[in-house]
Amino acid sequence: MSRREGRGRSLLTLLVACGVAAGVLGGYSASAQQAARRLWYQAYDDGLRAVEAGQWQDAIESLEQSTQGAPGPARRVLFYGDRVDAFNPDYYLGLAYLEVGRHQDANAAFDRVRQARLVQSGDRLYDAFVTQSTRAAFEVSLQSAEQRLAAGDVDGARAAAAEAARLGTNPARVQAFNQQIEQRATAALAAQQPSPGEPAAGAAGTLAAEAITGAQGPPPSPPTAQAATAPLTTAAATAPPAASPAAPRLSPAAIPPPASAEVAKADAVIVPPPPRATLDAMTAASGERAAVAAFLRGNYAVAEGVLRQVVAGQTLSPLAQFYYACSLAALVVTGERDASSSAEARQALRRAGALDRFARDQRYISPRILAALEVEP
């Protein structure tokens, strides 16, 4: 084969390929143009056929086009050929949107159907409409809850999850999400708990402060490492302030200068321990802090056991009474206690006093526990 013949054959092949491509593109273009030129009732019928075939994207395109230049949706509309039938594109759009995950659009489409009363009780589509529209509302509520939790809005997430639970579409998903909420809330509150040796903050800090300051006098300052190793006879400056009238006081004039040799000969000053009431309050505060931390970790039995011992000593602070009530209610909700404990829990809640002072803590309590206490979340 000569070089000229080879070039001619290559050129012919290229022209044939271009012709085939042009034909294919032309076919696609003609099909698209034909679809664009459909009348509203043609697009509507195409959309219904696509829904029946499960071709959701095609259904969306046809049904959306059917709303252009069409009469308003109604239960009786005159179609081509003097055919009277329902024109309800939003219902079928809602189905298609739901299947492709466009839950907001599906919910809006079903709302339009509901407002126009296009599907009514007794209609052939009524049961399916109720089921699918409820499913769309559920997905929207749960998606809103997830977005709010991701943004750190625990209260908003709880409210949206409660709305999803009310719809009853998928209780297992709501329960799993509520566990995520409680884990996030527990982690957030646990992050506010003090490290060993640091002053308490948040709910535990309030609890400890109420327990200690409710006794005689303020709590002693934490001892420093130097004070812990110093002899008792020289610890007057770092010891807790004496609450007893028997405790001796030293005036500045009675203390010799540091360089004086009389320092070594000074009489020992014995500082008495705090009164018994103060020690009881300090012990109660420590137990209450531990109980609150256990409750926030979900160890309700441990929290209830510790707080019950403190209750026996009649030194429980109002906030601890609140957590004692919540612990009892949690054990009832989880089935670890029978319903008779609910009465004791509500009594403890009444002893805690006005609930508005615990508004911050209620944010970290499960709505089921609050419901068992007959407290609105």
Summary of the structure (lengths in Angstrom):
residues: 377
radius of gyration: 37.7
end to end distance: 90.6
largest distance: 126.8
contacts: 1045
relative contact order: 0.05
helix: 66%
strand: 3%
